Amino acid sequence: MMGRFIGLDIHRAFAQVAMVEDGRVTDWGRVECRPEALREFAAQLRPDDQVALEATGNASAVAVLFRSP
């Protein structure tokens, strides 16, 4: 079984999250663009999840937070 595909549309104050699993798209709502909220969101991700970030000014900062403990 393949992992989930998760996309984040990143804004200044929040990221809008969508997920594709088993061919179905689900709206996961918004995550605040604060380090604590993004780390909490990242903790919910599975090892086989594929995450795509919108290429925007603060996308690299979000990616770093996702990789940090």
C-alpha positions in Angstrom: 0.0 0.0 0.0 1.3 3.5 -0.9 1.5 6.3 1.6 -0.6 9.3 1.7 0.1 12.4 -0.4 -0.2 15.6 1.5 -0.1 19.1 0.1 0.3 22.4 1.9 -0.7 25.7 0.4 1.4 28.0 2.6 0.2 31.5 3.5 1.7 34.0 6.0 -0.5 33.0 9.0 -1.6 29.5 8.0 -1.1 26.5 5.7 -4.2 25.0 4.0 -3.7 21.2 4.0 -5.2 18.6 1.6 -4.5 14.8 1.5 -4.9 12.1 -1.1 -5.3 8.6 0.2 -6.6 5.7 -1.8 -7.6 8.0 -4.6 -9.8 10.3 -2.4 -9.0 13.9 -1.6 -9.6 15.1 1.9 -9.5 18.7 3.2 -7.5 18.6 6.4 -8.2 22.3 7.2 -5.6 24.8 8.3 -2.5 24.7 10.3 -1.1 27.9 11.9 2.3 28.9 10.6 3.8 28.9 14.0 6.7 26.6 14.8 4.8 24.7 17.6 1.7 24.2 15.4 3.8 23.0 12.4 5.8 20.6 14.6 2.6 19.2 16.0 1.2 18.7 12.6 4.4 17.1 11.4 4.3 14.6 14.3 1.0 13.2 12.8 2.7 12.3 9.6 3.5 8.7 8.8 7.0 7.6 7.6 5.6 6.8 4.1 3.7 10.0 3.7 4.8 12.2 0.7 4.5 15.9 1.5 4.5 18.7 -1.1 4.9 22.4 -0.1 3.9 25.3 -2.2 7.1 27.0 -3.5 6.8 30.3 -1.5 9.0 32.5 0.5 8.7 30.6 3.8 8.4 27.1 2.4 12.0 26.3 3.3 11.4 27.3 6.9 8.4 25.0 7.1 10.5 22.1 5.6 13.2 22.6 8.3 10.6 22.5 11.0 9.2 19.3 9.6 12.6 17.7 9.8 13.6 18.9 13.2 12.8 17.0 16.4 
